Amino acid sequence: MTAAGPPRPPGVAPERTALAWTRTLLSYGVCVLLCLRLARGSPALLATVAAGGGLAVAALGAAARGRQRELPARTGLAPVQAALAAGLTVLLAVAAAALVLVH
């Protein structure tokens, strides 16, 4: 056993994890586009959704990219990445609820 831990058995888990992050990022992007479509009647709301949604997708993309770089070295989700993903999910839910209440 080395300092990095026992060698991991080969398998498809790293590929599945990378694909899951890609699906999550694409799902966020689609949700942001739908929110933009719903917010098109109000310029202020449209700008807020565009800025917040763009920032959320960029942050999630950065977290996903960081995760893909670290994937061969370790398993599990880092606490910072888990907190970021959970926070962005809550932010997206609040934005969707606000859009539903406005319309």
Secondary structure as UniProt FT lines:
FT   TURN            3..4
FT   HELIX           13..38
FT   TURN            39..41
FT   HELIX           43..70
FT   TURN            71..73
FT   HELIX           79..102
//
